[in-house]
């Protein structure tokens, strides 16, 4: 916003190379004309976001290839470890975790 409250307009010029407009590999937005010829991301945040997304995708692929499954001790639901839930997950949902806690509390004669 400008000092007068009006929104500032940002001029974006899309540069073309031999293959068409140069677009960011992460968000698909245009690269600025001042970007290096080897640039593939529009900004560092976009590059970091893309890297994290690719890391998660590789981890999921490896988890599916490994085929390790876990089951919920409360309801018996089965999932692939590291894909649907964290590798350290014990229960399938917060509801099952709470049900288990209440059952343990009732067994021990809790207050």
N, C-alpha and C positions, 0 to 999 in steps of 0.2 A: 504494500500500500504506500502511496505517496503521502506527502505531508498534508495535502488537501483531502485525503480520504479516498481518492480515486485509485483503482487498481493500476499497478504499473504493468505495462505490456512488455513482454520479452520477445524480441525478434529472434527467430530461429531460422537459420539458413541451412538447408540441406545440401550437402556437397555430393556431387556425383563422381564416381570413378568409372573405370572401364566396364564394371559390372552393374552399374546403376547407383542408386543412393546408398550412402554408407550408413548402416544402421547398427545400433548397439546390440551385441550378442545377448546381453542380459535382459533388457527391457523392451528392445525393439524400437526405441526412440532414435531420432536422428543424431549423428555425431556432428559436433560443431566443426566448422571449416578450419578452425585453428588446431584441431586434433592432429596428432602425428599420423603419418601414413600407415604406421603399423598398429594404431589404436583399434581395439575391438570393443571397448566398453566406454560409455559416455562419462562415467565418473567412478571414483574408488568404491563408493557404496554399492554401486551396481555390480562391480567386479566381485566384491566380497559376498554379496547376496547370491550371485551365480555360483561362486565357489562352494558356499555352504549347501546350496541346493544340489549340486553335483555330488558332494561328499555324502549327503543323506541318501541319494539315489544309489550310489555305489554300495553303501552299507546295506541297504534294503536288498539289492541284488545278491550280495554275498550271503545274507541271511536266508533268502529263499533257496539258493543253491545248497546251503548247508542242511536245510530242511529240519532244523531243531524246533520241536514244538513244546509247549507247556500247557498245563491245564489248571483251571481255577479250582482250588480245594473246596470252595463253597458250592458252586453250581455245576462244575465239570466242563465248562466251556473250554475249547481248545483253540490256541492261536500259534502262529509262527513267531518264534522269539526274534525280536528286533525289527519286525515289520509292522504289525498292528499295535504293539505296545513296546515299552522299553525292555531291554534285555533283563533288567532286574525286577520286572513286574511279577508279583505273586498272584494277585487277584485280577479278574477281568474288568472290574469296574469299582468305583467308589462304593456303590451299593453293596456289592459282595464283601468288600473289606469291612464295611460297617456291620453287616449281618454276622460276619465271623467274630468281630470284636464283641458284639452283644451276646453271642452264643458262648464265647469264652468267659465273659463276665458273669453270665448266669450260672455256668458250671462251677465257677470258683466261689459262688455265693456272694458276689460283689454287692455293693450298696445300692 
